Amino acid sequence: MTKQNNIKYFSPSWYYHGTLSEENKTKIEELFVDFVADDKNFRSAWDDCDNLTSYKSPTNSDVDWDKFFLYIRPNIQEFFDHMNPKVQDLSMSYLGSWVNKYRKGDHQEVHNHADLNCNLVMVYIYKSQNHNCFKFYDPDCYEHKFRLDNCFNFLYSPKITPNLNSGDMIIFPSYYHHMVSPNRSDDERITISANLFVEPKESAS
């Protein structure tokens, strides 16, 4: 007889994890192939990490971002549908988008986007099999353990690693802390990110 586990959890966190259609994945790869190949489109933007990014690069606007958002629209709609919306018509605003490039050993520090009060999208397009480098991080992990970790084996970890593959897309609240561990592959890892703001269309008008 299986013994009942009486340890319960509350206040769950969530994130959307979808996969682009092969057609739209190919269109996105074709849209970005020349841009990604030119290192002049990238810069080192942050002190605590060593990846390259088109964030605030003068050429970032050279990308046809409208096409990109068109290609991910089916996944955005799936996200809306699965989140059990309170209203029928939702508006999504795009508050900046950029490309990140991770060469071997490159990483990104723990951070969030809470000051933007929006959600974040990340689309992974790369050949490497070393996919599981993106991690959610809980900065309050040790407070949550409340000094009980010397007494019990907790089912709790400061890091959660989504199982991502090329062409996958995740959406999550921007206040979540997240990071990217070092790329152990010889292949570059390319991610495309965007800040989003979702609200009822009535509020947006």
N, CA, C and O of each residue as an XYZ file, in Angstrom:
820
protein
N       0.847     -1.198      0.000
C       0.000      0.000      0.000
C       0.884      1.250      0.000
O       1.817      1.361      0.795
N       0.578      2.187     -0.900
C       1.352      3.415     -1.012
C       0.995      4.371      0.122
O      -0.179      4.655      0.361
N       2.010      4.861      0.812
C       1.767      5.786      1.915
C       1.438      7.166      1.365
O       2.104      7.639      0.444
N       0.433      7.810      1.911
C       0.016      9.138      1.462
C       1.046     10.180      1.870
O       1.547     10.170      2.994
N       1.355     11.083      0.938
C       2.268     12.182      1.245
C       1.442     13.388      1.665
O       0.680     13.933      0.866
N       1.590     13.801      2.904
C       0.796     14.905      3.432
C       1.504     16.253      3.354
O       1.029     17.235      3.924
N       2.637     16.308      2.651
C       3.293     17.592      2.426
C       2.642     18.254      1.223
O       2.631     17.689      0.129
N       2.101     19.446      1.420
C       1.372     20.162      0.368
C       2.139     21.421     -0.032
O       2.969     21.926      0.723
N       1.844     21.919     -1.237
C       2.477     23.135     -1.736
C       1.408     24.162     -2.076
O       0.269     23.809     -2.380
N       1.788     25.443     -2.022
C       0.846     26.489     -2.387
C       1.593     27.594     -3.142
O       2.818     27.574     -3.266
N       0.819     28.550     -3.635
C       1.379     29.678     -4.380
C       2.289     29.226     -5.517
O       3.459     29.606     -5.562
N       1.767     28.424     -6.429
C       2.632     27.931     -7.513
C       3.002     29.039     -8.493
O       2.230     29.971     -8.718
N       4.183     28.925     -9.063
C       4.613     29.814    -10.141
C       4.317     29.131    -11.475
O       4.132     27.916    -11.528
N       4.274     29.910    -12.539
C       3.918     29.347    -13.833
C       4.812     29.932    -14.916
O       5.412     30.991    -14.732
N       4.895     29.247    -16.028
C       5.455     29.811    -17.256
C       4.869     29.041    -18.423
O       4.518     27.868    -18.297
N       4.768     29.710    -19.556
C       4.301     29.075    -20.786
C       5.507     28.510    -21.531
O       6.535     29.178    -21.647
N       5.384     27.284    -22.034
C       6.438     26.652    -22.824
C       5.791     26.059    -24.069
O       5.078     25.058    -23.994
N       6.043     26.682    -25.204
C       5.482     26.208    -26.462
C       6.569     25.965    -27.493
O       7.742     26.257    -27.258
N       6.169     25.431    -28.630
C       7.112     25.138    -29.711
C       6.592     25.750    -31.000
O       5.431     25.565    -31.364
N       7.453     26.474    -31.683
C       7.082     27.055    -32.965
C       6.818     25.958    -33.990
O       7.417     24.884    -33.929
N       5.929     26.231    -34.918
C       5.763     25.300    -36.035
C       7.057     25.278    -36.840
O       7.811     26.250    -36.833
N       7.312     24.184    -37.526
C       8.523     24.092    -38.341
C       8.575     25.207    -39.375
O       9.639     25.751    -39.666
N       7.412     25.539    -39.925
C       7.354     26.613    -40.935
C       7.786     27.939    -40.335
O       8.617     28.637    -40.916
N       7.236     28.296    -39.183
C       7.568     29.585    -38.582
C       8.979     29.598    -38.012
O       9.641     30.636    -38.031
N       9.445     28.474    -37.511
C      10.831     28.381    -37.044
C      11.792     28.654    -38.197
O      12.760     29.399    -38.043
N      11.522     28.052    -39.346
C      12.371     28.262    -40.518
C      12.327     29.723    -40.969
O      13.357     30.293    -41.330
N      11.141     30.326    -40.948
C      11.019     31.729    -41.355
C      11.815     32.641    -40.426
O      12.437     33.600    -40.882
N      11.798     32.347    -39.130
C      12.545     33.165    -38.178
C      14.046     32.994    -38.393
O      14.793     33.971    -38.362
N      14.485     31.769    -38.608
C      15.902     31.529    -38.872
C      16.352     32.296    -40.117
O      17.422     32.903    -40.121
N      15.540     32.268    -41.163
C      15.875     32.984    -42.398
C      15.855     34.494    -42.183
O      16.648     35.221    -42.780
N      14.946     34.963    -41.327
C      14.830     36.392    -41.055
C      16.081     36.926    -40.357
O      16.484     38.066    -40.588
N      16.693     36.106    -39.506
C      17.794     36.581    -38.667
C      19.175     36.110    -39.125
O      20.176     36.548    -38.559
N      19.264     35.243    -40.119
C      20.536     34.616    -40.441
C      21.627     35.632    -40.768
O      22.744     35.499    -40.267
N      21.346     36.628    -41.581
C      22.373     37.618    -41.948
C      22.691     38.531    -40.770
O      23.848     38.891    -40.555
N      21.677     38.902    -40.015
C      21.874     39.781    -38.862
C      22.766     39.106    -37.824
O      23.687     39.730    -37.297
N      22.499     37.847    -37.531
C      23.261     37.113    -36.519
C      24.709     36.897    -36.969
O      25.616     36.883    -36.138
N      24.928     36.732    -38.248
C      26.273     36.444    -38.769
C      27.208     37.641    -38.673
O      28.426     37.469    -38.715
N      26.669     38.846    -38.546
C      27.478     40.071    -38.537
C      27.692     40.544    -37.097
O      26.760     41.034    -36.459
N      28.914     40.398    -36.586
C      29.212     40.787    -35.203
C      29.069     42.291    -34.965
O      28.988     42.726    -33.817
N      29.037     43.083    -36.027
C      28.860     44.526    -35.848
C      27.486     44.869    -35.270
O      27.276     45.975    -34.773
N      26.564     43.926    -35.336
C      25.218     44.159    -34.804
C      25.130     43.899    -33.298
O      24.070     44.088    -32.700
N      26.242     43.464    -32.677
C      26.206     43.044    -31.287
C      27.208     43.837    -30.451
O      28.189     44.379    -30.962
N      26.930     43.886    -29.162
C      27.788     44.599    -28.230
C      27.742     43.912    -26.881
O      26.861     43.091    -26.623
N      28.687     44.245    -26.024
C      28.656     43.793    -24.626
C      27.925     44.867    -23.833
O      28.423     45.981    -23.673
N      26.741     44.524    -23.339
C      25.874     45.545    -22.757
C      25.855     45.542    -21.231
O      25.453     46.529    -20.615
N      26.288     44.442    -20.617
C      26.174     44.344    -19.164
C      27.510     43.944    -18.556
O      28.294     43.228    -19.178
N      27.768     44.412    -17.333
C      29.050     44.170    -16.678
C      29.179     42.753    -16.119
O      30.284     42.215    -16.043
N      28.066     42.151    -15.729
C      28.121     40.881    -15.003
C      27.959     39.657    -15.896
O      27.785     38.548    -15.391
N      28.012     39.834    -17.193
C      27.908     38.687    -18.093
C      28.800     38.946    -19.302
O      29.288     40.058    -19.499
N      29.005     37.915    -20.104
C      29.945     38.067    -21.214
C      29.348     37.704    -22.558
O      30.084     37.500    -23.523
N      28.015     37.618    -22.643
C      27.402     37.348    -23.943
C      27.346     38.619    -24.780
O      27.546     39.719    -24.265
N      27.076     38.464    -26.051
C      26.885     39.591    -26.953
C      25.394     39.782    -27.197
O      24.642     38.808    -27.234
N      24.963     41.026    -27.364
C      23.542     41.297    -27.536
C      23.342     42.456    -28.502
O      24.191     43.337    -28.632
N      22.197     42.431    -29.174
C      21.827     43.574    -30.027
C      21.011     44.590    -29.246
O      20.551     45.579    -29.816
N      20.824     44.362    -27.949
C      20.061     45.284    -27.096
C      20.719     46.662    -27.127
O      21.892     46.806    -26.782
N      19.957     47.670    -27.541
C      20.415     49.060    -27.657
C      21.517     49.229    -28.700
O      22.207     50.248    -28.716
N      21.684     48.233    -29.569
C      22.612     48.388    -30.680
C      21.978     49.294    -31.738
O      20.774     49.197    -31.976
N      22.750     50.165    -32.374
C      22.187     51.064    -33.401
C      21.532     50.319    -34.555
O      20.644     50.861    -35.214
N      21.955     49.086    -34.810
C      21.420     48.325    -35.941
C      20.278     47.390    -35.545
O      19.738     46.685    -36.398
N      19.903     47.375    -34.272
C      18.853     46.451    -33.846
C      17.551     46.684    -34.611
O      16.801     45.747    -34.884
N      17.297     47.936    -34.948
C      16.062     48.261    -35.672
C      16.103     47.831    -37.128
O      15.096     47.931    -37.828
N      17.268     47.347    -37.602
C      17.351     46.865    -38.982
C      16.577     45.562    -39.173
O      16.211     45.207    -40.293
N      16.333     44.857    -38.077
C      15.555     43.627    -38.146
C      14.088     43.965    -38.395
O      13.568     44.937    -37.847
N      13.436     43.174    -39.211
C      11.997     43.359    -39.440
C      11.250     42.688    -38.282
O      10.780     41.556    -38.402
N      11.152     43.401    -37.172
C      10.548     42.837    -35.973
C       9.062     42.556    -36.154
O       8.519     41.660    -35.508
N       8.403     43.309    -37.022
C       6.980     43.036    -37.276
C       6.789     41.629    -37.827
O       5.831     40.945    -37.468
N       7.694     41.196    -38.693
C       7.613     39.834    -39.226
C       7.855     38.805    -38.123
O       7.179     37.778    -38.055
N       8.821     39.094    -37.272
C       9.098     38.170    -36.170
C       7.858     37.970    -35.308
O       7.496     36.837    -34.991
N       7.205     39.070    -34.927
C       6.025     38.956    -34.075
C       4.861     38.282    -34.810
O       4.023     37.629    -34.188
N       4.818     38.443    -36.124
C       3.814     37.731    -36.917
C       4.053     36.219    -36.848
O       3.105     35.442    -36.734
N       5.314     35.811    -36.917
C       5.642     34.377    -36.919
C       5.414     33.723    -35.556
O       5.138     32.525    -35.488
N       5.525     34.493    -34.471
C       5.291     33.889    -33.151
C       3.844     34.078    -32.697
O       3.470     33.623    -31.615
N       3.034     34.742    -33.511
C       1.653     35.035    -33.111
C       0.849     33.777    -32.748
O       0.098     33.819    -31.773
N       0.968     32.668    -33.479
C       0.208     31.473    -33.075
C       0.538     31.018    -31.658
O      -0.342     30.542    -30.941
N       1.792     31.159    -31.248
C       2.169     30.774    -29.894
C       1.666     31.775    -28.860
O       1.308     31.406    -27.742
N       1.645     33.047    -29.250
C       1.065     34.053    -28.358
C      -0.404     33.745    -28.119
O      -0.886     33.849    -26.991
N      -1.122     33.366    -29.180
C      -2.539     33.039    -29.041
C      -2.716     31.788    -28.182
O      -3.637     31.715    -27.368
N      -1.841     30.813    -28.361
C      -1.909     29.607    -27.524
C      -1.691     29.962    -26.057
O      -2.372     29.437    -25.177
N      -0.748     30.848    -25.803
C      -0.507     31.330    -24.441
C      -1.768     31.965    -23.859
O      -2.165     31.656    -22.735
N      -2.394     32.856    -24.633
C      -3.647     33.482    -24.180
C      -4.693     32.412    -23.840
O      -5.307     32.447    -22.774
N      -4.881     31.474    -24.749
C      -5.927     30.461    -24.580
C      -5.692     29.599    -23.346
O      -6.636     29.270    -22.626
N      -4.447     29.234    -23.103
C      -4.139     28.334    -21.992
C      -4.149     29.042    -20.636
O      -4.184     28.389    -19.593
N      -4.117     30.369    -20.650
C      -4.099     31.115    -19.396
C      -5.500     31.424    -18.877
O      -5.647     32.148    -17.893
N      -6.530     30.883    -19.529
C      -7.903     31.067    -19.061
C      -8.229     32.553    -18.867
O      -8.484     32.984    -17.742
N      -8.225     33.339    -19.948
C      -8.394     34.793    -19.830
C      -9.755     35.189    -19.269
O     -10.762     34.517    -19.495
N      -9.759     36.297    -18.533
C     -10.985     36.831    -17.943
C     -11.821     37.586    -18.964
O     -13.041     37.674    -18.832
N     -11.161     38.131    -19.986
C     -11.849     38.892    -21.028
C     -11.534     38.274    -22.380
O     -10.519     37.597    -22.545
N     -12.403     38.509    -23.332
C     -12.252     37.882    -24.644
C     -11.168     38.549    -25.476
O     -10.425     37.872    -26.187
N     -11.072     39.862    -25.394
C     -10.136     40.606    -26.226
C      -8.969     41.114    -25.386
O      -9.145     41.919    -24.472
N      -7.783     40.628    -25.714
C      -6.578     41.052    -25.023
C      -5.662     41.797    -25.982
O      -5.612     41.494    -27.174
N      -4.945     42.766    -25.453
C      -3.981     43.524    -26.237
C      -2.580     43.206    -25.744
O      -2.345     43.110    -24.539
N      -1.656     43.042    -26.673
C      -0.263     42.821    -26.298
C       0.603     43.884    -26.949
O       0.572     44.071    -28.165
N       1.376     44.577    -26.123
C       2.319     45.578    -26.618
C       3.731     45.019    -26.518
O       4.069     44.326    -25.558
N       4.548     45.324    -27.513
C       5.934     44.874    -27.521
C       6.813     46.051    -27.115
O       6.865     47.068    -27.806
N       7.496     45.904    -25.999
C       8.260     47.011    -25.412
C       9.761     46.778    -25.555
O      10.513     46.901    -24.588
N      10.178     46.448    -26.742
C      11.587     46.210    -26.997
C      11.864     44.745    -27.287
O      11.276     43.858    -26.669
N      12.758     44.498    -28.226
C      13.138     43.133    -28.601
C      14.585     43.161    -29.066
O      15.074     44.178    -29.558
N      15.264     42.033    -28.905
C      16.690     41.990    -29.195
C      17.146     40.541    -29.374
O      16.403     39.598    -29.103
N      18.391     40.394    -29.838
C      18.992     39.076    -30.053
C      20.196     38.934    -29.120
O      20.988     39.864    -28.971
N      20.323     37.772    -28.502
C      21.494     37.459    -27.687
C      22.315     36.368    -28.360
O      21.769     35.437    -28.953
N      23.621     36.496    -28.261
C      24.525     35.511    -28.848
C      25.474     35.006    -27.751
O      26.176     35.784    -27.105
N      25.472     33.691    -27.564
C      26.326     33.064    -26.557
C      27.336     32.159    -27.246
O      26.970     31.130    -27.813
N      28.591     32.538    -27.197
C      29.644     31.670    -27.697
C      30.086     30.726    -26.568
O      29.575     30.808    -25.451
N      31.016     29.852    -26.860
C      31.443     28.880    -25.854
C      31.934     29.606    -24.602
O      32.808     30.469    -24.675
N      31.365     29.247    -23.464
C      31.735     29.849    -22.182
C      30.915     31.060    -21.801
O      30.948     31.481    -20.645
N      30.174     31.638    -22.745
C      29.377     32.839    -22.441
C      28.201     32.495    -21.540
O      27.652     31.395    -21.604
N      27.823     33.454    -20.700
C      26.707     33.256    -19.789
C      26.003     34.592    -19.559
O      26.471     35.634    -20.017
N      24.874     34.555    -18.846
C      24.174     35.776    -18.428
C      23.844     35.680    -16.952
O      23.417     34.633    -16.467
N      24.044     36.775    -16.245
C      23.883     36.790    -14.798
C      22.419     36.704    -14.385
O      21.525     36.843    -15.219
N      22.180     36.477    -13.112
C      20.818     36.482    -12.579
C      20.260     37.895    -12.665
O      20.899     38.853    -12.231
N      19.053     38.018    -13.234
C      18.428     39.334    -13.366
C      16.937     39.154    -13.571
O      16.458     38.034    -13.744
N      16.207     40.252    -13.552
C      14.799     40.239    -13.946
C      14.488     41.516    -14.715
O      15.367     42.351    -14.925
N      13.238     41.664    -15.132
C      12.818     42.829    -15.914
C      11.649     43.519    -15.222
O      10.777     44.082    -15.883
N      11.630     43.475    -13.908
C      10.453     43.905    -13.153
C      10.129     45.380    -13.343
O       8.969     45.777    -13.238
N      11.144     46.197    -13.621
C      10.873     47.625    -13.761
C      10.012     47.932    -14.978
O       9.470     49.031    -15.093
N       9.881     46.962    -15.894
C       9.080     47.178    -17.098
C       7.630     46.733    -16.920
O       6.779     47.047    -17.752
N       7.348     46.009    -15.845
C       5.988     45.535    -15.568
C       5.399     44.811    -16.776
O       4.285     45.103    -17.210
N       6.164     43.868    -17.306
C       5.718     43.165    -18.505
C       6.229     41.740    -18.486
O       6.984     41.350    -17.596
N       5.819     40.979    -19.459
C       6.277     39.607    -19.577
C       7.436     39.536    -20.557
O       7.688     40.476    -21.311
N       8.124     38.428    -20.535
C       9.292     38.264    -21.390
C       9.124     37.043    -22.273
O       8.645     36.001    -21.827
N       9.515     37.180    -23.516
C       9.491     36.049    -24.453
C      10.925     35.697    -24.804
O      11.763     36.579    -24.989
N      11.201     34.409    -24.894
C      12.509     33.991    -25.377
C      12.311     32.893    -26.411
O      11.643     31.896    -26.132
N      12.865     33.056    -27.566
C      12.789     32.045    -28.617
C      14.194     31.520    -28.852
O      15.121     32.296    -29.083
N      14.355     30.204    -28.794
C      15.668     29.600    -28.937
C      15.835     29.052    -30.345
O      15.055     28.214    -30.800
N      16.864     29.539    -31.024
C      17.173     29.055    -32.363
C      18.667     28.743    -32.400
O      19.484     29.659    -32.495
N      19.032     27.474    -32.326
C      20.438     27.118    -32.452
C      20.575     25.628    -32.713
O      19.638     24.858    -32.500
N      21.745     25.232    -33.174
C      21.963     23.849    -33.574
C      22.431     22.971    -32.409
O      22.215     21.760    -32.420
N      23.065     23.573    -31.416
C      23.677     22.796    -30.348
C      22.654     21.970    -29.585
O      21.500     22.374    -29.442
N      23.080     20.815    -29.098
C      22.228     19.984    -28.254
C      22.277     20.424    -26.791
O      21.545     19.893    -25.956
N      23.145     21.401    -26.482
C      23.290     21.886    -25.120
C      22.213     22.934    -24.856
O      22.510     24.121    -24.722
N      20.956     22.483    -24.782
C      19.833     23.409    -24.771
C      19.483     23.941    -23.389
O      18.983     25.059    -23.268
N      19.735     23.168    -22.362
C      19.161     23.487    -21.058
C      20.069     24.389    -20.242
O      20.578     23.995    -19.193
N      20.265     25.597    -20.735
C      21.123     26.578    -20.069
C      20.319     27.697    -19.425
O      20.801     28.360    -18.507
N      19.104     27.911    -19.896
C      18.247     28.925    -19.290
C      17.683     28.378    -17.983
O      17.228     27.236    -17.924
N      17.716     29.204    -16.936
C      17.242     28.762    -15.624
C      16.442     29.865    -14.951
O      16.793     31.042    -15.034
N      15.365     29.474    -14.285
C      14.697     30.371    -13.346
C      15.434     30.262    -12.013
O      15.907     29.189    -11.639
N      15.523     31.384    -11.304
C      16.276     31.399    -10.055
C      15.458     32.091     -8.965
O      14.870     33.150     -9.189
N      15.433     31.478     -7.790
C      14.718     32.058     -6.650
C      15.731     32.681     -5.698
O      16.438     31.953     -5.002
N      15.820     34.013     -5.649
C      16.809     34.653     -4.769
C      16.484     34.490     -3.282
O      17.336     34.726     -2.426
N      15.245     34.084     -2.980
C      14.848     33.919     -1.578
C      14.888     32.459     -1.132
O      14.286     32.097     -0.121
N      15.588     31.636     -1.876
C      15.597     30.202     -1.597
C      15.953     29.896     -0.155
O      15.266     29.117      0.507
N      17.002     30.494      0.324
C      17.481     30.128      1.662
C      16.575     30.673      2.757
O      16.490     30.097      3.841
N      15.892     31.790      2.476
C      14.887     32.259      3.422
C      13.705     31.300      3.467
O      13.129     31.063      4.529
N      13.348     30.750      2.314
C      12.236     29.810      2.260
C      12.556     28.528      3.040
O      11.674     27.922      3.650
N      13.803     28.139      3.009
C      14.185     26.952      3.770
C      14.115     27.205      5.282
O      13.912     26.288      6.078
N      14.287     28.464      5.642
C      14.111     28.893      7.029
C      14.954     28.065      8.001
O      14.488     27.684      9.075
N      16.177     27.798      7.617
C      17.142     27.080      8.444
C      16.701     25.661      8.803
O      17.134     25.094      9.806
N      15.838     25.107      7.968
C      15.416     23.722      8.187
C      16.169     22.738      7.308
O      15.950     21.529      7.390
N      17.069     23.262      6.454
C      17.748     22.382      5.527
C      18.721     21.433      6.225
O      19.160     20.453      5.625
N      19.062     21.712      7.485
C      19.899     20.769      8.225
C      19.069     19.683      8.904
O      19.607     18.798      9.570
N      17.739     19.765      8.724
C      16.832     18.791      9.329
C      16.158     17.890      8.303
O      15.923     16.710      8.561
N      15.841     18.469      7.105
C      15.033     17.735      6.134
C      15.657     17.803      4.749
O      16.400     18.726      4.417
N      15.325     16.787      3.949
C      15.659     16.823      2.533
C      14.521     17.535      1.807
O      13.452     16.961      1.601
N      14.758     18.783      1.422
C      13.713     19.590      0.819
C      13.506     19.235     -0.648
O      14.453     18.919     -1.366
N      12.242     19.294     -1.078
C      11.931     19.179     -2.503
C      11.944     20.571     -3.113
O      11.020     20.961     -3.828
N      12.983     21.298     -2.826
C      13.037     22.704     -3.214
C      14.431     23.024     -3.729
O      15.433     22.613     -3.143
N      14.483     23.749     -4.814
C      15.767     24.098     -5.410
C      15.750     25.570     -5.781
O      14.711     26.082     -6.198
N      16.874     26.268     -5.641
C      16.908     27.674     -6.038
C      16.849     27.863     -7.549
O      16.567     28.962     -8.027
N      17.120     26.779     -8.315
C      17.135     26.878     -9.772
C      16.220     25.828    -10.387
O      16.227     24.665     -9.983
N      15.436     26.255    -11.367
C      14.601     25.362    -12.152
C      15.021     25.506    -13.610
O      15.116     26.623    -14.120
N      15.270     24.399    -14.277
C      15.767     24.431    -15.647
C      14.720     23.867    -16.603
O      14.541     22.651    -16.656
N      14.022     24.718    -17.361
C      13.071     24.190    -18.353
C      13.804     23.368    -19.416
O      14.931     23.685    -19.797
N      13.155     22.327    -19.876
C      13.734     21.460    -20.906
C      13.453     22.068    -22.275
O      12.408     21.803    -22.868
N      14.374     22.880    -22.778
C      14.166     23.638    -24.004
C      14.903     23.016    -25.177
O      15.994     22.464    -25.030
N      14.289     23.118    -26.333
C      14.903     22.664    -27.581
C      14.855     23.795    -28.594
O      14.143     24.781    -28.409
N      15.610     23.643    -29.653
C      15.627     24.653    -30.695
C      14.217     24.873    -31.231
O      13.512     23.920    -31.563
N      13.815     26.138    -31.311
C      12.472     26.464    -31.773
C      11.460     26.573    -30.651
O      10.284     26.825    -30.914
N      11.880     26.390    -29.405
C      10.967     26.526    -28.274
C      10.856     27.980    -27.849
O      11.743     28.796    -28.101
N       9.750     28.276    -27.203
C       9.466     29.642    -26.777
C       8.852     29.594    -25.390
O       7.979     28.768    -25.122
N       9.304     30.475    -24.506
C       8.729     30.547    -23.171
C       8.287     31.973    -22.876
O       8.892     32.940    -23.339
N       7.227     32.077    -22.102
C       6.701     33.370    -21.660
C       6.522     33.272    -20.156
O       6.000     32.277    -19.654
N       6.949     34.295    -19.438
C       6.820     34.269    -17.988
C       6.763     35.693    -17.445
O       7.211     36.627    -18.109
N       6.217     35.865    -16.244
C       6.165     37.205    -15.657
C       7.557     37.800    -15.522
O       8.506     37.105    -15.159
N       7.673     39.070    -15.812
C       8.996     39.686    -15.902
C       9.686     39.827    -14.555
O      10.891     40.077    -14.513
N       8.958     39.675    -13.453
C       9.619     39.793    -12.155
C      10.356     38.524    -11.759
O      11.099     38.526    -10.777
N      10.164     37.427    -12.513
C      10.920     36.209    -12.231
C      12.414     36.466    -12.451
O      12.806     37.020    -13.477
N      13.219     36.075    -11.517
C      14.658     36.102    -11.730
C      15.040     34.934    -12.643
O      14.497     33.836    -12.528
N      15.965     35.189    -13.532
C      16.400     34.151    -14.457
C      17.850     34.381    -14.846
O      18.399     35.458    -14.613
N      18.456     33.390    -15.426
C      19.872     33.443    -15.775
C      20.146     32.467    -16.915
O      19.290     31.656    -17.267
N      21.332     32.551    -17.483
C      21.770     31.595    -18.501
C      23.145     31.087    -18.091
O      24.092     31.865    -17.971
N      23.249     29.792    -17.879
C      24.525     29.199    -17.483
C      25.473     29.155    -18.683
O      25.022     29.278    -19.821
N      26.772     28.981    -18.452
C      27.747     29.010    -19.557
C      27.437     28.003    -20.658
O      27.026     26.872    -20.399
N      27.643     28.445    -21.876
C      27.477     27.583    -23.041
C      28.676     26.638    -23.128
O      29.805     27.084    -23.334
N      28.435     25.348    -22.971
C      29.523     24.369    -22.993
C      29.791     23.827    -24.394
O      30.715     23.039    -24.597
N      28.990     24.249    -25.342
C      29.125     23.734    -26.706
C      30.019     24.642    -27.544
O      30.183     25.822    -27.235
N      30.590     24.087    -28.601
C      31.338     24.897    -29.567
C      30.402     25.701    -30.456
O      30.828     26.665    -31.093
N      29.129     25.316    -30.506
C      28.146     26.030    -31.327
C      27.624     27.254    -30.589
O      27.444     27.226    -29.372
N      27.385     28.322    -31.329
C      26.769     29.500    -30.728
C      25.328     29.209    -30.348
O      24.626     28.483    -31.052
N      24.900     29.765    -29.257
C      23.498     29.694    -28.858
C      22.888     31.066    -29.172
O      23.393     32.095    -28.722
N      21.820     31.069    -29.931
C      21.147     32.315    -30.312
C      19.777     32.355    -29.643
O      18.993     31.416    -29.782
N      19.486     33.420    -28.926
C      18.158     33.600    -28.354
C      17.591     34.935    -28.819
O      18.323     35.911    -28.986
N      16.304     34.963    -29.022
C      15.597     36.182    -29.420
C      14.601     36.498    -28.311
O      13.762     35.666    -27.967
N      14.694     37.687    -27.761
C      13.891     38.048    -26.593
C      13.076     39.295    -26.855
O      13.425     40.122    -27.697
N      11.980     39.416    -26.117
C      11.143     40.607    -26.240
C      10.416     40.854    -24.932
O       9.988     39.909    -24.269
N      10.275     42.093    -24.564
C       9.451     42.468    -23.423
C       8.027     42.719    -23.907
O       7.809     43.381    -24.921
N       7.077     42.187    -23.176
C       5.675     42.264    -23.562
C       4.855     42.893    -22.446
O       5.219     42.832    -21.272
N       3.749     43.492    -22.836
C       2.779     43.961    -21.844
C       1.392     43.549    -22.312
O       0.952     43.924    -23.399
N       0.716     42.776    -21.483
C      -0.616     42.254    -21.826
C      -1.659     42.949    -20.975
O      -1.488     43.099    -19.765
N      -2.740     43.373    -21.611
C      -3.842     44.018    -20.897
C      -5.127     43.884    -21.719
O      -5.070     43.624    -22.921
N      -6.274     44.060    -21.079
C      -7.528     44.052    -21.865
C      -7.524     45.174    -22.888
O      -6.983     46.249    -22.627
N      -8.120     44.938    -24.048
C      -8.114     45.955    -25.092
C      -8.813     47.222    -24.652
O      -8.460     48.310    -25.108
N      -9.802     47.104    -23.772
C     -10.488     48.297    -23.264
C      -9.528     49.213    -22.529
O      -9.614     50.435    -22.652
N      -8.600     48.623    -21.755
C      -7.617     49.420    -21.014
C      -6.609     50.048    -21.936
O      -6.118     51.146    -21.675
N      -6.293     49.353    -23.023
C      -5.283     49.835    -23.961
C      -5.773     50.985    -24.805
O      -4.973     51.787    -25.287
N      -7.084     51.080    -24.993
C      -7.646     52.115    -25.886
C      -7.759     53.456    -25.170
O      -8.208     54.436    -25.764
